[in-house]
């Protein structure tokens, strides 16, 4: 809770105390003075039997008059030479009070007059405050607190006075404790960010050449590649204040709050310039206005204010705004133009060298065994992000600790990779029939991969169920990073995907539900070949796929302007590619059916076989084929 919120809470309680003091010392005496009568009037009313009940306090007597009709006028008594007035006119003012006098006969008079009377216990000022003011208001205070606490994310009572305040967290550059030495595999992204750091550290050197500080830097890339970490490292290297906030923190249910928070954030940043503002997941407020048909939406107001702050009439010297997103395709074009986000830095998946650097960083505090080869681990983990590699290192250390080992071994890393890729092994036993089908299914994948040229090597085959729902898995490990894939290689990959289904059709003469994921992946590959890569002879070199999310996985969609006839041809071509891949896999397994039985039998016995064991069966089969040809 900040200083402003504490002041707001104090103001709230001070207002309560003032209200109580007013009620206790101004309003209450005023109302009592209006109803106070002389003691003689009380005695006259008592003698005339006009009193209904009496309450006696320590200092006063409060009594309520009866209603007296006009028919009893002649019966009214005379007191001090005066006839008592008609009581019917006092319906709204029939409660009177008198100052209590020392009258030892009062109780006897009340008892003899058959009047209900009693006493009221004295309460001190604090009890009056709690019972008279705070207690009735307590439910409202609780409801009020919960509503505003929920809307402001737990900020408390003081937050109702700070809707428009920025919720950014400020860190001094040296306190981020993150530098580029703590990040591996950044590559070109680090090079571009170091130029921003030089601008912030030595602005005069660039002013001499008339160079201007970039207004904004947008980090784009897949999840887990370290975009947020790079922003923190930039602030740490530059040693400047760092304001961190997420895009969703700007938008609230109240209209105008997001724009007010943007103004407040930039106002704070300008006072601390030079500094860095980092907005993580900026697509939450930066989505294209073409997607939003409501021109008065809170999101659009927030975006307009952000655009004005980044490049408006007022100069924004010394403030660099950095954004991070994995959905750059949906950002507004006005946000992406030069003058706002001048630079777009691609933070891609690390290369083999980058993966080795990342593994060195995440294993520097682990007790590694001498046989650990980080280069070998980096070689078999293409496509892994920095977050994936950090997870692998952590899982390996957990496995070593679970086994009470002194060092983290290579086997721990192998199991950690399997756990990340395939899931944790389950101890659920399979029935002999299911076990046999799973063994042939996984053997089909492995053998098609072994006999097709250019396929990724098979690292391990298992028929142990996993927590990801698989009854078994075939793990292939590429030997190098792939940046370009040809049509033949794509068809080979599809054949490997359908190798398990092909084995089932060949051996059991029917397919099972175990190939559902294989069909899904093969169909999606064929769809992309037809609609994205122009690899269909019928459709030619035309792209029919709709724009897709650049860094997030998703099924390929066909363009809305594609005709019904075109969509039908696309479906026919996809079916042709998938069918050809399945037939190719069946032919390979039929040709090497002997090896299929041998490997499936070994797999049922051992449950897990590695690359060397599979390769031994394949090499033996190839040797027999060569011997037959020589004869």
C-alpha positions in Angstrom: 0.0 0.0 0.0 1.5 3.3 -1.0 1.5 6.6 0.9 -1.6 8.0 -0.9 -3.7 5.0 0.0 -2.7 5.3 3.7 -3.8 9.0 3.6 -7.1 8.0 2.0 -7.8 5.5 4.8 -7.0 8.0 7.5 -9.4 10.5 5.8 -12.1 7.9 5.9 -11.8 7.2 9.6 -11.5 11.0 10.4 -14.8 11.5 8.6 -16.5 8.8 10.7 -15.2 10.4 13.9 -16.4 13.9 12.8 -19.8 12.5 12.0 -20.0 10.8 15.5 -18.9 14.0 17.2 -21.6 16.0 15.3 -24.2 13.4 16.3 -23.1 13.3 19.9 -22.5 16.9 20.7 -24.6 18.9 18.2 -27.5 16.9 16.9 -28.3 14.9 20.0 -28.3 17.9 22.5 -30.3 19.9 19.9 -33.1 17.3 19.6 -33.1 16.8 23.4 -33.5 20.5 24.1 -36.5 20.7 21.7 -38.4 18.0 23.7 -37.4 19.1 27.2 -40.2 20.4 29.5 -40.3 21.6 33.2 -40.5 19.0 35.9 -43.8 20.5 37.0 -45.3 19.6 33.6 -44.1 16.0 34.1 -45.8 15.9 37.5 -49.0 17.4 36.0 -49.1 14.8 33.3 -48.4 12.1 35.8 -51.3 13.3 38.1 -53.7 13.5 35.1 -52.8 9.9 34.0 -51.7 11.2 30.6 -48.4 9.2 30.6 -48.1 5.9 28.9 -44.5 4.8 29.9 -41.4 6.2 31.5 -37.7 5.5 31.0 -35.3 6.7 33.7 -31.6 7.3 32.9 -28.9 8.5 35.1 -29.5 12.2 34.4 -32.9 12.4 32.7 -36.5 11.1 32.6 -37.9 10.4 29.2 -41.7 9.8 29.1 -44.3 9.2 26.3 -47.8 10.8 26.5 -51.0 9.1 25.8 -53.4 10.2 23.1 -56.2 12.2 24.6 -59.4 12.8 22.6 -61.3 16.1 22.5 -64.3 14.6 24.2 -62.3 14.6 27.5 -61.7 18.4 27.4 -63.9 19.2 30.4 -62.2 16.5 32.4 -58.8 18.0 31.9 -57.2 19.1 35.2 -56.0 22.6 36.1 -52.4 22.9 37.1 -51.0 26.3 38.3 -54.2 28.0 37.1 -53.8 26.6 33.6 -56.0 24.1 31.8 -53.9 21.3 30.1 -53.9 21.4 26.3 -55.4 18.8 24.0 -53.0 15.9 23.6 -54.3 14.9 20.2 -52.3 17.6 18.5 -49.1 16.1 19.9 -49.2 12.8 17.9 -45.9 13.7 16.2 -44.3 15.1 19.4 -45.5 13.0 22.3 -42.1 12.1 23.7 -40.8 14.4 26.4 -37.8 14.6 28.7 -37.0 16.4 31.9 -34.0 16.8 34.0 -34.0 14.2 36.8 -34.4 15.7 40.3 -33.9 14.1 43.6 -37.5 12.8 44.2 -37.7 9.8 46.6 -41.5 9.4 46.0 -41.2 9.2 42.3 -41.1 5.4 42.1 -44.1 5.1 44.4 -46.1 7.6 42.3 -45.3 5.7 39.1 -46.2 2.4 40.7 -49.5 3.7 42.0 -50.4 5.2 38.6 -50.1 1.8 36.9 -47.5 3.2 34.4 -44.9 1.1 32.7 -41.5 2.4 33.7 -37.9 1.2 33.6 -34.2 2.3 33.4 -31.7 2.7 30.6 -28.1 1.7 31.3 -25.4 4.4 30.7 -23.1 3.9 27.7 -19.8 5.6 27.3 -18.8 7.4 24.1 -16.9 4.6 22.5 -19.8 2.2 22.9 -22.1 4.8 21.5 -19.8 5.2 18.5 -19.7 1.4 17.9 -23.4 0.7 18.5 -24.8 3.9 17.1 -22.7 4.5 14.0 -20.2 1.8 13.2 -22.3 -1.3 13.8 -25.2 -0.3 11.5 -22.6 0.7 8.8 -20.4 -2.4 9.2 -22.2 -4.5 6.5 -22.1 -1.6 4.0 -18.4 -1.0 4.8 -17.5 -4.7 4.2 -19.4 -4.8 0.9 -17.9 -1.5 -0.2 -14.4 -2.7 0.6 -14.8 -6.1 -1.2 -16.2 -4.5 -4.3 -13.4 -2.0 -4.7 -10.7 -4.4 -3.5 -11.8 -6.9 -6.2 -11.9 -4.2 -9.0 -8.5 -3.0 -8.1 -6.8 -6.3 -7.7 -6.4 -6.2 -3.9 -5.4 -2.6 -3.4 -7.7 -1.9 -0.5 -9.9 1.0 0.5 -7.5 3.6 -0.8 -7.8 2.4 -4.3 -11.1 4.1 -4.9 -9.2 7.4 -5.0 -6.6 6.0 -7.5 -8.5 4.5 -10.4 -6.4 6.5 -12.9 -3.1 5.7 -11.2 -0.7 3.5 -13.2 -0.1 0.1 -11.7 3.3 -0.3 -13.2 6.1 -1.6 -11.0 9.2 0.5 -10.9 12.6 -1.0 -10.6 15.9 0.7 -10.7 18.1 -0.7 -13.4 20.8 -2.0 -11.1 18.1 -3.8 -9.0 16.7 -5.9 -11.8 19.7 -8.3 -11.2 19.5 -9.5 -14.8 22.2 -8.9 -17.4 22.9 -10.2 -20.8 25.4 -12.7 -19.3 22.4 -14.3 -17.6 20.7 -14.9 -21.0 21.9 -17.4 -23.5 21.0 -17.8 -27.2 19.8 -14.2 -27.6 22.0 -13.7 -30.7 21.0 -10.8 -32.9 18.3 -9.6 -30.5 21.1 -8.8 -27.9 23.1 -6.9 -30.6 20.1 -4.7 -31.4 19.3 -4.0 -27.8 22.8 -3.0 -26.9 22.5 -0.1 -29.3 19.5 1.1 -27.2 21.6 0.8 -24.1 24.4 2.9 -25.7 21.7 5.6 -26.5 20.6 5.6 -22.9 24.1 5.6 -21.4 25.8 8.1 -23.8 23.1 10.3 -25.5 25.6 13.1 -26.3 27.6 10.8 -28.5 24.6 10.2 -30.7 23.3 13.8 -30.5 26.6 14.9 -32.2 25.5 13.1 -35.3 21.9 14.2 -35.1 20.7 10.6 -34.3 17.5 10.3 -32.3 16.7 7.8 -29.6 14.3 5.1 -30.9 10.9 5.7 -29.4 9.9 2.1 -29.1 11.2 -1.4 -29.5 8.9 -4.4 -30.0 10.0 -7.8 -29.1 8.2 -10.5 -31.0 8.6 -14.3 -30.9 7.2 -17.6 -29.8 6.3 -18.1 -26.1 9.3 -19.0 -23.8 12.0 -17.4 -25.9 12.9 -14.8 -23.2 11.3 -11.6 -24.4 10.6 -10.4 -20.9 14.0 -11.4 -19.7 15.6 -9.4 -22.5 13.7 -6.3 -21.5 14.9 -6.7 -17.9 18.5 -7.3 -19.0 18.3 -4.1 -21.1 17.3 -2.1 -18.1 20.0 -3.8 -16.0 22.7 -3.1 -18.5 21.7 0.5 -19.0 21.3 1.1 -15.3 18.1 3.2 -15.8 14.7 3.0 -14.1 12.5 0.2 -15.4 8.7 0.4 -15.4 7.1 -3.0 -15.8 3.4 -3.5 -16.6 1.2 -5.9 -18.5 -1.2 -4.8 -21.2 -4.3 -6.2 -19.4 -3.5 -3.9 -16.4 -4.6 -0.8 -18.3 -8.2 -2.0 -19.0 -10.9 -1.9 -16.3 -14.7 -2.0 -16.3 -14.8 1.8 -16.0 -14.6 3.9 -19.2 -11.6 6.2 -19.2 -9.5 4.4 -16.6 -7.1 2.8 -19.1 -6.4 6.2 -20.8 -5.8 7.8 -17.4 -3.4 5.1 -16.4 -1.4 5.5 -19.7 -1.1 9.3 -19.0 0.0 8.6 -15.4 2.5 6.0 -16.5 4.2 8.3 -19.0 4.0 11.2 -16.5 6.0 9.1 -14.0 8.4 8.0 -16.6 9.2 11.5 -17.9 10.2 12.5 -14.3 12.6 9.6 -14.2 14.0 10.0 -17.8 16.1 8.4 -19.2 14.1 5.2 -18.4 12.4 2.2 -20.0 8.7 1.4 -20.0 8.1 -2.3 -20.7 4.5 -3.4 -21.6 4.3 -7.2 -21.6 1.6 -8.8 -23.8 0.9 -5.5 -25.4 -1.6 -7.1 -27.8 -4.1 -6.9 -24.9 -4.4 -3.1 -25.6 -2.8 -2.8 -29.1 -5.2 -4.9 -31.2 -6.1 -3.5 -34.5 -9.1 -1.2 -34.5 -10.4 -3.0 -37.6 -11.3 -5.9 -35.3 -13.3 -3.7 -33.0 -16.6 -2.4 -34.3 -17.4 -0.4 -31.1 -15.7 3.0 -31.6 -16.2 4.0 -28.0 -14.7 0.9 -26.4 -12.4 1.2 -23.4 -9.7 -0.7 -25.3 -9.7 1.7 -28.2 -9.6 4.7 -25.9 -6.6 3.2 -24.1 -4.9 2.5 -27.5 -5.5 6.1 -28.7 -3.9 7.5 -25.6 -0.9 5.2 -26.0 -0.5 6.3 -29.6 -0.6 9.9 -28.5 1.9 9.4 -25.7 4.4 7.5 -27.9 4.4 10.1 -30.7 2.2 13.1 -30.1 2.7 16.8 -30.0 4.4 16.6 -26.6 8.0 15.4 -26.8 8.9 12.2 -25.0 12.7 12.6 -24.7 14.6 10.0 -22.8 11.7 7.5 -22.5 12.0 4.2 -24.4 8.9 2.0 -24.5 9.4 -1.7 -25.0 6.7 -4.1 -25.9 6.5 -7.9 -26.1 4.0 -10.0 -27.9 3.7 -13.4 -29.6 0.8 -12.1 -31.8 2.3 -9.3 -33.9 -0.2 -9.9 -36.7 -3.1 -8.5 -34.7 -1.5 -5.3 -33.6 -2.8 -1.9 -34.9 -0.8 -0.5 -37.9 -0.6 2.9 -36.3 1.2 1.3 -33.4 3.7 -0.4 -35.6 4.8 2.5 -37.8 8.2 4.2 -37.4 8.1 6.9 -34.8 6.3 4.6 -32.3 7.7 1.1 -32.5 10.8 2.0 -34.6 12.3 -1.4 -34.2 10.8 -4.9 -34.3 13.2 -7.4 -32.9 12.6 -11.1 -33.7 13.3 -13.2 -30.6 13.4 -16.6 -32.3 14.0 -20.1 -31.0 17.7 -20.7 -30.1 20.1 -22.4 -32.4 22.3 -25.3 -31.3 24.9 -23.0 -30.0 22.3 -20.9 -28.3 20.8 -24.0 -26.6 24.2 -25.0 -25.3 24.7 -21.5 -23.8 21.2 -21.6 -22.2 22.0 -25.1 -20.7 25.3 -23.8 -19.3 23.5 -21.0 -17.5 20.8 -23.2 -16.1 23.2 -26.0 -15.0 26.0 -23.9 -13.6 24.7 -24.5 -10.0 23.9 -28.2 -10.5 26.3 -31.0 -9.5 26.9 -32.5 -12.9 28.5 -35.9 -13.5 31.7 -35.9 -15.6 30.0 -37.7 -18.5 27.4 -34.8 -19.0 27.7 -33.5 -22.6 25.7 -30.3 -22.9 26.5 -30.1 -26.7 24.9 -33.5 -27.2 21.8 -32.4 -25.3 21.6 -29.2 -27.3 22.0 -31.3 -30.5 18.9 -33.5 -29.7 16.7 -30.6 -28.6 16.0 -28.6 -31.8 12.8 -26.5 -31.5 13.1 -26.2 -27.8 12.8 -22.7 -26.3 14.8 -21.3 -23.4 11.9 -22.0 -21.1 11.8 -25.6 -22.3 15.6 -26.0 -21.7 15.3 -24.5 -18.2 12.5 -26.9 -17.5 14.6 -29.9 -18.7 17.5 -28.8 -16.4 15.2 -28.5 -13.4 13.5 -31.9 -14.1 16.9 -33.6 -14.4 17.9 -32.2 -11.0 14.6 -33.3 -9.5 15.1 -36.8 -10.8 18.6 -37.0 -9.4 17.3 -35.8 -6.0 14.5 -38.3 -6.1 16.9 -41.1 -6.6 19.2 -39.7 -3.9 22.1 -39.5 -6.3 25.2 -37.4 -5.7 25.4 -36.1 -9.3 23.0 -35.3 -12.1 23.8 -37.9 -14.9 23.1 -38.1 -18.6 20.4 -40.6 -17.9 18.6 -38.0 -15.8 18.7 -35.6 -18.7 17.4 -38.2 -21.1 14.5 -39.0 -18.8 13.8 -35.3 -18.3 13.6 -34.7 -22.1 11.2 -37.7 -22.4 9.1 -36.3 -19.6 8.8 -32.9 -21.3 8.1 -34.4 -24.7 6.0 -37.4 -23.9 4.9 -36.9 -20.3 5.5 -38.8 -17.1 5.3 -42.6 -17.3 2.2 -44.2 -15.8 2.3 -47.6 -14.0 -1.0 -48.7 -15.4 -0.4 -52.2 -16.9 -1.8 -53.0 -20.4 -3.7 -56.2 -21.2 -1.7 -58.6 -23.5 -4.0 -57.8 -26.5 -3.6 -54.0 -26.1 0.1 -54.4 -25.4 0.6 -56.3 -28.6 -1.3 -53.7 -30.7 0.6 -50.9 -29.2 3.9 -52.7 -29.8 3.2 -53.1 -33.5 1.9 -49.6 -33.8 5.0 -48.0 -32.4 7.3 -50.4 -34.3 5.5 -49.3 -37.5 6.5 -45.7 -36.8 10.1 -46.6 -36.0 10.7 -48.9 -39.0 9.2 -46.5 -41.6 11.5 -43.8 -40.2 14.5 -46.1 -40.4 13.8 -47.1 -44.0 12.9 -43.7 -45.4 15.9 -41.6 -46.4 16.2 -38.2 -44.7 14.0 -39.1 -41.7 15.0 -38.0 -38.2 16.8 -40.8 -36.3 14.7 -42.8 -33.9 16.0 -42.2 -30.4 13.7 -44.5 -28.4 10.5 -46.5 -28.7 8.3 -47.2 -25.6 5.0 -49.0 -24.9 4.7 -47.6 -21.4 1.6 -45.3 -21.0 2.2 -41.7 -20.2 0.3 -38.9 -18.4 -0.3 -37.2 -21.7 -2.7 -39.9 -22.7 -0.4 -41.9 -25.0 -0.2 -45.7 -24.6 3.3 -45.6 -26.1 5.5 -43.3 -28.1 8.3 -43.2 -30.7 10.8 -40.5 -30.1 12.7 -39.0 -33.0 15.6 -36.6 -32.4 16.7 -34.4 -35.3 20.5 -34.2 -35.7 20.4 -30.5 -36.8 18.2 -27.4 -37.0 15.9 -27.3 -40.0 15.0 -24.0 -41.6 13.8 -25.4 -45.0 11.8 -28.5 -45.8 11.2 -29.9 -49.2 8.1 -31.6 -50.6 9.7 -35.0 -50.6 10.7 -34.7 -47.0 7.2 -33.6 -46.0 5.8 -36.7 -47.7 8.3 -38.8 -45.8 7.3 -37.3 -42.5 3.6 -38.0 -43.3 4.5 -41.6 -44.0 6.2 -41.9 -40.7 3.2 -40.4 -38.9 1.0 -43.0 -40.5 3.4 -45.9 -39.9 1.6 -47.0 -36.8 -1.8 -47.1 -38.5 -0.2 -48.9 -41.5 1.2 -51.6 -39.1 -2.2 -52.1 -37.6 -3.9 -52.5 -41.0 -1.1 -54.9 -42.2 -1.1 -57.2 -39.1 -4.6 -56.9 -37.6 -6.5 -56.0 -40.8 -8.2 -53.1 -39.0 -7.3 -49.6 -37.7 -7.8 -48.5 -34.1 -8.4 -45.3 -32.2 -4.7 -45.1 -31.3 -3.9 -43.4 -34.6 -6.2 -40.4 -34.1 -3.4 -38.0 -33.3 -1.3 -39.4 -36.1 -4.2 -38.7 -38.6 -4.6 -35.2 -37.2 -0.9 -34.3 -37.7 -0.7 -35.9 -41.1 -3.9 -34.2 -42.3 -2.7 -30.8 -41.1 0.6 -31.3 -42.9 -1.2 -32.2 -46.1 -3.5 -29.2 -45.7 -0.5 -26.8 -45.4 1.1 -28.4 -48.4 -2.0 -27.8 -50.4 -3.1 -24.4 -49.1 0.1 -22.7 -48.0 3.0 -24.2 -49.9 1.4 -24.6 -53.4 2.5 -28.3 -53.7 -0.8 -29.4 -55.4 -0.6 -30.0 -59.1 -4.4 -29.3 -59.5 -4.4 -26.0 -57.6 -1.0 -24.8 -58.7 1.2 -22.2 -57.0 -1.6 -20.4 -55.3 -2.0 -19.7 -51.5 -5.5 -20.6 -50.3 -4.8 -20.4 -46.6 -6.1 -17.6 -44.5 -3.7 -15.5 -42.5 -2.7 -17.4 -39.4 -1.1 -16.7 -36.0 2.6 -16.3 -36.6 4.0 -17.7 -33.4 1.0 -19.6 -31.9 0.0 -23.0 -33.2 -3.4 -23.4 -34.8 -5.2 -25.3 -37.5 -4.8 -23.8 -41.0 -8.0 -22.2 -42.2 -9.1 -21.7 -45.9 -9.6 -18.2 -47.2 -13.1 -16.9 -46.9 -13.1 -15.8 -50.6 -12.3 -19.4 -51.8 -15.2 -20.8 -53.8 -17.1 -24.0 -53.0 -15.5 -25.7 -56.0 -12.0 -24.7 -54.8 -12.7 -26.0 -51.3 -13.8 -29.3 -52.7 -10.6 -29.7 -54.7 -8.6 -28.8 -51.6 -10.3 -31.6 -49.7 -9.6 -34.0 -52.5 -5.9 -33.1 -52.7 -5.5 -33.4 -48.9 -7.1 -36.8 -49.0 -4.8 -37.9 -51.9 -1.7 -36.8 -50.0 -2.7 -38.6 -46.8 -3.8 -41.8 -48.7 -0.5 -41.9 -50.6 1.5 -41.5 -47.4 -0.4 -44.4 -45.8 0.0 -46.7 -48.8 3.7 -45.9 -48.9 4.1 -46.8 -45.2 2.1 -50.1 -45.7 4.4 -51.1 -48.7 7.6 -50.4 -46.6 6.3 -52.5 -43.7 5.1 -55.3 -46.0 8.5 -55.4 -47.6 10.2 -55.7 -44.2 7.5 -57.6 -42.4 10.0 -60.0 -40.8 11.8 -57.1 -39.0 8.4 -55.7 -38.0 7.6 -59.0 -36.1 11.1 -59.2 -34.6 11.1 -55.6 -33.2 7.5 -55.8 -32.0 8.3 -59.0 -30.1 11.4 -57.4 -28.5 9.4 -54.4 -27.6 6.7 -56.5 -25.9 9.4 -58.2 -23.8 11.5 -55.1 -22.9 8.8 -52.3 -23.1 11.6 -49.8 -24.1 14.2 -50.2 -26.8 16.7 -47.6 -27.8 18.3 -46.4 -31.1 21.1 -48.9 -31.0 18.8 -51.9 -30.6 16.5 -50.8 -33.4 19.4 -50.1 -35.7 20.8 -53.6 -35.0 17.6 -55.2 -36.3 17.6 -52.9 -39.4 21.3 -53.5 -40.2 20.8 -57.2 -39.9 17.9 -57.1 -42.4 19.9 -55.0 -44.8 22.8 -57.4 -44.6 20.5 -60.3 -45.4 19.1 -58.5 -48.4 22.6 -57.7 -49.7 23.6 -61.4 -49.2 20.6 -62.6 -51.1 21.4 -60.3 -54.0 25.0 -61.5 -54.1 23.9 -65.1 -54.3 
